[in-house]
Structure formats: C-alpha cells, structure tokens
Amino acid sequence: MLKKFKVSNFCSIGETQELSFEISDNNLLDDSARHACGHAVNLIECVIGANASGKTNLLKALTFILIYTRNSYTFKDQIAFDVHALKQGQPACFELEFASNQKLYQYKASINEDYIESEFFGENVKRGFTRIFEYYRNGDDWTFKKANQLEINKADLKRFKERKVSSVLSSLLSLGYLPKITFFEAFYSNVDRFGLNEFDKGAKTLEVSDILFGDDELKNAVLDFINEFDIGIDDFEFKALKYKDKEGRNKTQQLLDTKHLTDNGSFNLSLYQESNGTQAAIYLLTLVLPVLREGGLVVLDEIESGMHPHVVRKVINLFASKKHNPNNAQLFFSTHQHLLLNDRTKSQIYIAEKNSNNAETELYRLDEVEGVRNDENYMTKYLSGTYGGIPEIDFF
C-alpha cells in the first residue's frame, strides 16, 4: 500500500509536492480506509483542479517512478522524463513510503536526464528507516553503501556502477538479491510521458480479447459488473479470426463479441461496434479487477472519460468494498466530474492549483483547509470557489 509520495522538479511541479494516503484513526470513517503496518491509510484519493493546474503531471510523476523502479534494470538509453521548464539542469526528486509484505519501506531517488544521482532504499525497523542500500553518483564517481546482510558479487556491483540509467533497486529485485516486493508488481496506470493514454479501439480491443479469453474467472467478473450497468449486454462470446502474419504463417486471433438479448431475438456485436463508453468500461474493468483481486495500485487520469458518472461511481466504490477489495488495493484518480467529490471524505480530496508567479503546481488536501467538515457538499462548495482550484473565467 502506498502511504506517501513526494516529487519535485517534474513537469509543472517545481518545489516539493506531497501526496499522502495516511490519515488519523479518527478519519477511518468507512471501508475506503484501512490499517497497514500500524498506520491508517486511505484506499481512495482523488485530485481536482482547473485545466493546466498539474493534475496529470502528478499522476505522471507517480507512474514514472513506479515503472522506472520496476523496469529500468533493462534500460540502456537516456532517461525519458521532463523537468520544470524553469529548472533545467536540476534533478527531479522522488520519495515513496509504502507497505509491502507486512513491512514498511522508503525509497528515494534523485534523477537527471543522463543518470541517477542518488538512490536510497530502507526498511522501517523501529524509528525511522534503516538503510538497505544507498549511493551517490557524480559523473564517474560513485559511493555505494549497503546493509551487512546484503551480499552482492563484485561483477554485478561493477555493472550497477556502469549502468547509470538503471535503478539499482530495480537491478537488485530483478537479479534476486532482494525478495520480491509485491508493491511494484500490481500496478496499472492510464498515463504515460505524454499524459492520458487515450482509448484506442484497435489495440485495446485486441488486448481485452487476449486477456479475457485466457481468464474465465476475470471474464465472468467483468461480465457481472457490465450486467449491472444496464447497457444491454447479456453475455461475452469469442469469435476466431484467422489471418497470416508477416512471415506468411497461419495465425488465429480470438475477438470478443458482446451478446444482446431482446424480446424480438438476440444478436451479437463485436467490441469494435459497441459505444465508446461501453468499450471504455469493459477495458477499464479488465485492467482494474485483477489489481483488486491481488492488491496493488491503480492510477487513472480523467477517470470519467467516456463513461456515465454512475458507472464511474460504481467502479470507484469497488475499492471501498471489503468483498471486492479484500487485499487493500488503492485508487488514485483525477477528475473533472464534480459529483464524484461527494462520495469522498475530506482527507481523500486534493486540490491542484498553478502558482502564477512561478508557473508551478501546488497541491493541498482538503482536510488542510480550515473549517472543512466531512458532512459538507463538496461538489457545491468546490464549484462556488470555496476551496479554490477552479478556473477564473469571465463568461461575459
């Protein structure tokens, strides 16, 4: 579970901004917050604000460091991310506190466009975090320190020093020097370096078909939820499409069909023929339900994109259900759908604003605003400008 995330000098984020899932025990108001490693933690957090306030950049930053920590063992090229336009030449800094395998960890990284300047990875033993490893790099100079119980052979250590764009944590996990950390494994995001990864009918339909064809349990779970949305789908079926690949070999692709039953008969539609909203809902559930089943983190930009607010609320509320979320999966999303605010507590809503003096994103959680209560109509008060974070528009 993610407890805390800090980032500085990433896209529109200049000075350090913090996203915290941690709350006091007094704010454990329902099943959308749970205990992990002795801390009360929200399972759901959202961010709202005007266009260009930096909401997506916060999601991009979190996605970047999680993917980088998981996958950069295989990276060989330049590190691909963007610093703040007014802070060129300075590193981006990231900090994660998270619970995994009943332990609490901290990870810090300082990264420039050419190499990782420093990393720290530690475990919370009593007070504070005890170092598992850390290093500092300045060009070819490299100072590496580790816990005594972490044995690394000299050849691998030399390779870690030479591979300046690869996270040492990623390398240690990939090579088995550290036990598997599930926090980095169960993760889904719909953003990439360029922002929201828009729904692509062709690629996403093939991806959904492949996943659901090979997982009957997941297929039935997605179908159960789709049936609750009252969009006319009664069953899923698969149709085999035969084709030749570039080498002329015969191939078969299973394509998902939706079956519709009416008083006048039944008919099938390919997923391509369904509405954008239906496709988006099926795709989202296909990727989100496995994280709910196993536990993990889901990061969604513009969660309402293409879907009715009631459908979106249904998906969000899965994370607040002990039945559907037994392993404490978490959801962090951005939205322009103000109605979604009323389902949240004041500790689950972040406001994003752009500081006009330095063009930097600033974040604050609603429970940091004096006088805000948990029984307020957040939608109405946000739209009235009480909390800030709305665009200043002269309609006349």
Sequence and secondary structure as in RCSB ss.txt:
>XXXX:A:sequence
MLKKFKVSNFCSIGETQELSFEISDNNLLDDSARHACGHAVNLIECVIGANASGKTNLLKALTFILIYTRNSYTF
KDQIAFDVHALKQGQPACFELEFASNQKLYQYKASINEDYIESEFFGENVKRGFTRIFEYYRNGDDWTFKKANQL
EINKADLKRFKERKVSSVLSSLLSLGYLPKITFFEAFYSNVDRFGLNEFDKGAKTLEVSDILFGDDELKNAVLDF
INEFDIGIDDFEFKALKYKDKEGRNKTQQLLDTKHLTDNGSFNLSLYQESNGTQAAIYLLTLVLPVLREGGLVVL
DEIESGMHPHVVRKVINLFASKKHNPNNAQLFFSTHQHLLLNDRTKSQIYIAEKNSNNAETELYRLDEVEGVRND
ENYMTKYLSGTYGGIPEIDFF
>XXXX:A:secstr
 EEEEEEESBTTB S EEEE EE GGG  STTEEEETTEEEESEEEEEE TTSSHHHHHHHHHHHHHHHHHGGG 
 S       TTSTTS EEEEEEEEETTEEEEEEEEE SSSEEEEEEEEESSSSEEEEEEEEEETTEEEEEE TT 
   HHHHHHHHH TTS HHHHHHHTTSS   GGGTSEEESEETTEE    HHHHHHHHHHHHHT HHHHHHHHHH
HHHTTSS  EEEEEEEEEE TT  EEEEEEEEEEEEETTEEEEEEGGGS HHHHHHHHHHHHHHHHHHH  EEEE
SSTTTTS HHHHHHHHHGGG TTT TT  EEEEE S GGGGGGS GGGEEEEEEETTTTEEEEEEGGGSTT  TT
S HHHHHHTTSS         
